[in-house]
Amino acid sequence: MSVPDYMQCAEDHQTVLVVVQQLGIVPEEQFFRIYKRIASVNQVSIRDSQRVLYIRYRHHYPPENNDWGDFQTHRKVVGLIAVTECNSSKEWPQTSERFHGQKDVFGSTLYDSRLLVFGLRGDIAEQSRTDVAFYPSYEECDEVEKRVEDFIESIFIVLESKRLDRATDKSGDKIPLLCVPFEKKDFVGLDTDSRHVLNDFQKQTTILLCMTQVAALWVKDSLLVGLLLSVELLRSVNDFLWLGAALEGLCSASVIYHYPGGTAGKSGARKPSISQPADAGKRHRPGAQEVLIDPGALTTNGISADTSSEIGRAKNCLSPEDIIDKYKEAISYYGKYKNAGVIELEACVKAVRVLAIQKRAMEASEFLQNAVYINLGQLSEEEKIQRYSILSELYDLIGFHRKSAFFKRVAAMQCVAPTISEPGWRACYKLLLETLPGYSLSLDPKDFNKGTHRGWAAVQMRLLHELVYASRRMGNPGLSVRHLSFLLQTMLDFLSDQEKKEVTQSLENYTSKCPGGMEVITLPDGLKLLPVPFTKLPIVKSVKLLNLPVSLRPHKVKSLLGQNMATKSPFIYSPIIAHNRGEERGKKIDFQWVQGDVCEVQLMVYNPMPFELRVENMGLLTSGVEFESLPAALSLPAESGLYPVTLVGVPRTAGNITVNGYHTSVFGVTSDCLLEGLPGVKTSGVTVEVIPALPRLQLSTSLPRSAHTLQPPSGEEVSTSVSVQLFNGETQQLTIKLENIGTEILETLDVTSKTINTKEKLFGDFLTWNLEDTLSQFPLKPGQVATLTVNITVKLDFSGQENLLQDLNDDGISVTGLPISSPLRQVLKPRAETKAVNPSESSKTGEYNHVKVGVVGAFTYLSVWHVRYFDLCFPHTHILVSMCFRILLCFFFFLNQERTGLSVLSLYFAILQL
């Protein structure tokens, strides 16, 4: 026997073997559909009996394995079911002839057979035959299961009759001696009538009778006694091969008693008891096993601790520990025979399944290690793949997951061995995927963001490289890109600088043919490969939403009480309200963005690669409102350290917008990186309020820009300043152009003025305007321009007292005057501790120091709720206007020392904070 059955288990000694084969040309899909229905009848209660017959089906069974049927009965093919397709009566004679030829293959051991014919109609199909069943089609075959049950009952009748004949046969006729195939040559020329040979025959007949009893489910204490007797008889004559068979039979009978649920796992599990169904056609009846142990009450060694549940346990049954010892002994006897390698291997597999139920993993691994080194001769590549795959499954069964993954990977490599003319890359890829759990490797990138890395990184990288290569040989570059992206993202910390360069070069080569994206890849077997975002290329350390520039920030208009009336409470202080307010402030940004304005988010990024990293199409991922992201491209130097990157975009609608992450394109792979997946960022999203769009106003004046930037009081921001020179009493017009460059209509304009004088000791009325002319041009639609004319008149009164000018000196200004040259009729001298502006010339008569006077003018654009600061800028800049605006026109006059009565007026525009 050269082909092992790796699916065997101890309870298979209790079964009869039925082969189901296709005859002629039958669609594979239809054949396996019928095969599954046949295989569902795996145990049948015999009518008028309390006994159950178990059946083991195989759709492929080598005829040479059938020659070992005398050695172990469960290896003997006792039934044949052929499935064929016949479309006309002309094909029937040939089909019938093929069926008889198929029976001849197993003719020496075959007890009964059936032929299932599909597609034949007419007189032939209407004939009533016990060995042939006709069905119009594969869909119209409701009685297949019933036919199979009748077929199994006929096999049982034959099997039981043979058992009884062997047990009661005491005739002196010459009976052929039982032997295994490789022993036949030893009996050539041997006198089988001698006493020694007859004794051997008696011992072997005892074993065969016991095996037949097991197969016929005549399981009782007499069977165990017979097996124990056979062991002693065979041990006395040193017949080790048959002694091993007797020991294995004793172990199997004991396993059937101890584990009525079976040892084959979930797929081959048996019911400990079979109930009578309502359908009498199936004739399933309670079997003799219903009093045995409940497999759900097993302890660590697989046996119930409650002795009351051992009612059905025979007194001669082996204990769980003795079962394993007898298996070891039987395997050692098999090992003495080179031709019994398959028997030895299958015995190891059966012992491992028993040990798995007993939860004795270390002993099971010893049996598997022995199975690895069993020499089965020259095996085909398919047989090698099957052997390594079964070893992998058995190691996984006992909890040795990494060992299981090792043999699964060996099986995968065997699928593409150089000796195979047509390598099976798809089978290789599928087996490699099955090895991932054993190496603690998951294809979900989120599993690598949970903390410490699990598993051996070097082995995992090797496995990922093999997946990349296998997918490429399959002709699926998309899979190669996905696996290579996963390798680069998850194993970046374990790659050397040279490996990083090689992996990125390979990735660029693959993406040049098939760009990588964020779509989910579904494999033919249903496995889904999730997208792999490059959150480490570059690494983002922090995310910060930036406020709008000062001149563009919206401000809510304060109420009369100066507080938010929406949160008012009758209580002076409420800890609940204070707590809720604190939570709201922690979740939401305390400033607003404006619809239609360019908004910014700053990222602190780091390039971990040893070479320059080019990031293309980098933009923001948002939710809540419509948002137009303006992509950016950047180039980060090698190991750049923290580098600020600003991403911009424009919200197109109002509401609450949440920045969830960013998107990039690196090495041809597009990634959507969410903040919740970034290890260095502790938030899953940042929310900011977007208010409705505000008007845009651009201002320009007819005066030249001032060379000096003046700082107004109260901390107002100066947007720009202009200057003009006027004599005292002189008047000049200032024309201000107001252009609406936005999309909103500007409806109201209000203009106010303010005199800047910190000491409030000087005054002057410098600005006058007619607002009605300007308001007549409103509402100001987008693109329209309105003008405002401001008259600047210098009217200064220098009739102040000495203490007044002394206070000016406190500001660091020295003021003097002459009665002839100045309206000021008094001579004012600076304080002793105050330095003159020009000390070298301060004592000269007829010369004047500076006099500083300030005036402010303000423009206010009124609306309902918000105030927006704006820039007054000269050509090519604009002013964003919201609700209520105020422009401060600040004037500074300098009385020139060289020209009597000449004032230098510096006019600047300041932003007044409301």
PEBEL-V777769 format. One record per run of one state. SS is the DSSP state (A for helix, B for strand, O for the rest). FROM is the first residue (numbers start at 1). LEN is the number of residues. Records with the same first field share a line. If there is no record, write none. Layout:
SS: FROM-LEN + FROM-LEN
This chain:
O: 1-9 + 24-4 + 40-3 + 46-6 + 59-4 + 70-3 + 76-1 + 86-3 + 106-6 + 119-13 + 136-8 + 169-12 + 188-7 + 216-5 + 237-3 + 259-29 + 292-3 + 298-9 + 310-10 + 335-3 + 359-2 + 373-8 + 398-3 + 415-10 + 436-1 + 440-5 + 450-7 + 474-3 + 491-1 + 495-2 + 512-4 + 517-4 + 523-5 + 530-6 + 537-2 + 546-4 + 553-1 + 557-8 + 568-7 + 595-3 + 607-6 + 624-3 + 631-1 + 637-6 + 652-3 + 667-2 + 678-8 + 692-3 + 702-3 + 706-7 + 716-1 + 728-3 + 741-5 + 747-3 + 755-12 + 770-1 + 776-4 + 781-4 + 794-8 + 811-28 + 842-11 + 861-5 + 869-10 + 882-1 + 885-2 + 896-6 + 912-3
A: 10-5 + 28-12 + 63-7 + 73-3 + 89-17 + 144-25 + 181-7 + 195-21 + 221-16 + 240-19 + 288-4 + 295-3 + 307-3 + 320-15 + 338-21 + 361-12 + 381-17 + 401-14 + 425-11 + 437-3 + 445-5 + 457-17 + 477-14 + 492-3 + 497-15 + 550-3 + 565-3 + 575-13 + 675-3 + 713-3 + 771-5 + 802-9 + 839-3
B: 15-9 + 43-3 + 52-7 + 77-9 + 112-7 + 132-4 + 516-1 + 521-2 + 528-2 + 536-1 + 539-7 + 554-3 + 588-7 + 598-9 + 613-11 + 627-4 + 632-5 + 643-9 + 655-12 + 669-6 + 686-6 + 695-7 + 705-1 + 717-11 + 731-10 + 746-1 + 750-5 + 767-3 + 780-1 + 785-9 + 853-8 + 866-3 + 879-3 + 883-2 + 887-9 + 902-10
